[in-house]
Amino acid sequence: MQTRSRSRAWVQKLAAIAAIAALLGAAVALLVGTSGARERDTLVFGPERRLGQGARNPSSPSLRMAPDGRLAAAWTEEDPGAAPRPAPGHAHHGNWMITFDMRLVLLAFSTGDGTSWSEPRTVNTAVEAAQGDENEPKIAFGPDGRALVVWSTPNEKGDKSRANVRFALDDGRGRFTPSETLNEARDTARFPTVETTPAGSFLVTWIDRRQDSPAARAIYMARLDARGRPAGRSYKVGDNACDCCRLGVAFADQGRTVYLAHREVAKDNIRNHVLLTSTDGGATFGPPVTISDDGWLTGCPHSGPTIAVDRLGRIHVTWFTQGRAESEAGVYYAVSRDGGRSFAPRVLVHGNTAPEVLHTTLAASDAGTVYLAWDNLDESRRSQIFVRTLAPDGVTWSPVQQISQARENARRPSIALSSDALHVAWTESEGEKSSVALRSARFR
């Protein structure tokens, strides 16, 4: 009797194991099937559009969706009434002299599909050298839908490493308020970024050098109210920041949580990216958490991280690194599912095709789909723009897709995500000329 009971128990165990195996097999089959379908699911982009006046060499676009559903684009153009001025070279290349262009910051709107655009409006009221590239102008929108634009300019001597954060607000009558400098300590601030808090105020963050070399740079933050007026003085929120890499800021928990990503300068000059987290709306930030230990020993890469938070609270980050060896170089992605306390191992999005510094960006939909864009060299050794998507399951990637056909170089993409389209803009250069291109993909 005892033997038969043991036999029945053994049979039941085998049946249970078989059932689990069947379920696992079905899940694997479903995953493989989904992956196979996704691998054939590329984005369908419309024709390429050009922004700005080509004769003025448009450059350095930045995209943002407005609250009313319109697509906004900011970029810089040469000021036709101002001649180039001499300026000192980059701080890492001595004091040789170069010239820099006096440039305007422009803002225009599309109805949302990116095909037709309003007449661009000039944002800055003074003749100044608005910077671009890694330091392009940024856009945010207040609760009333008015745009706040921030940008950086070198000091009066033209030194880009001793710059100032400038800003202006749409005045609601078709113009912008007079441009102002935000940083109280002049000639210390660069690489600003701006985000609108869920409460309707603006947070502007930048890399600050008021504590000068040899100390690594600090990160400062300032808050503006909905009318674009400073709400108190700026304050330090982080240390050991790379001097030349943009910052990434995102919100969670209705603005109570603020995430700040930047490229950190370690004592041994390793340039890994880290995440700072604030749980009091940006008033204070906790210690840095390493996003990925890439071990890149470098100087100034001019390539910072991009960060986004989806509806489930997952933190998505993309960046470029050359790693510890040339074989590691490329665009990477990582996700945190525990509020920034840790990150999953990095995933290679696109390997470096040559020893070049790449620039990457991303956006995440509420459903959790991640859209990435970056520049890399194509088979003809020209820099082009590529895109790729990651499904909400966090494992299913679309193939790498090239969307630019620049005759020379296409670099530094910016993306904006609406409910039914992905928009990608970038700078193309050909000799001494530049232009801004844009393509949009409607979701099927």
Number of C-alpha atoms within 10 A of each C-alpha: 6 7 8 9 10 11 12 12 12 12 12 12 12 12 12 12 12 12 12 12 12 12 12 12 12 12 12 12 12 12 15 13 12 13 17 14 12 17 14 10 13 15 20 14 16 16 12 16 15 15 20 22 13 14 12 17 20 27 30 27 30 24 27 23 21 21 14 10 14 18 22 24 28 26 28 30 26 21 18 12 8 13 13 14 13 14 20 18 18 14 12 9 8 9 11 10 12 13 13 20 19 21 29 25 30 21 24 19 21 18 14 20 20 24 15 12 19 11 12 17 17 16 24 24 15 11 12 20 25 26 27 21 17 17 21 25 30 25 24 25 25 24 15 12 14 19 23 26 26 28 26 27 27 23 19 13 12 21 18 24 22 20 24 27 27 21 26 23 26 21 15 12 6 7 14 21 16 14 16 16 18 22 22 12 13 15 22 23 32 30 27 27 26 27 22 23 24 15 14 17 21 25 20 23 28 24 29 30 24 14 11 11 8 6 11 18 24 21 24 20 22 22 25 20 16 22 17 21 14 16 13 10 12 17 15 17 20 22 18 17 25 28 23 20 21 25 26 23 23 20 25 22 12 11 19 16 17 22 24 24 24 29 28 25 22 14 9 9 14 19 25 23 26 21 25 21 25 19 16 12 20 21 15 15 20 12 12 19 16 20 27 18 15 20 16 17 16 14 14 11 19 17 22 25 25 24 26 23 24 20 13 11 18 18 23 22 29 28 26 28 27 23 19 14 11 13 12 16 24 25 27 20 25 19 23 18 14 11 16 21 14 15 20 12 13 17 13 16 24 20 16 22 14 14 12 15 17 25 27 29 25 26 25 24 16 14 11 20 17 22 20 26 28 30 28 28 20 15 9 9 12 15 25 26 28 22 25 20 24 20 17 16 10 11 10 19 19 20 18 16 14 16 21 22 15 17 13 14 21 28 24 27 29 26 26 21 20 18 10 11 18 21 23 28 29 29 24 26 19 12 7 6 13 20 23 25 22 25 22 25 19 15 12 7
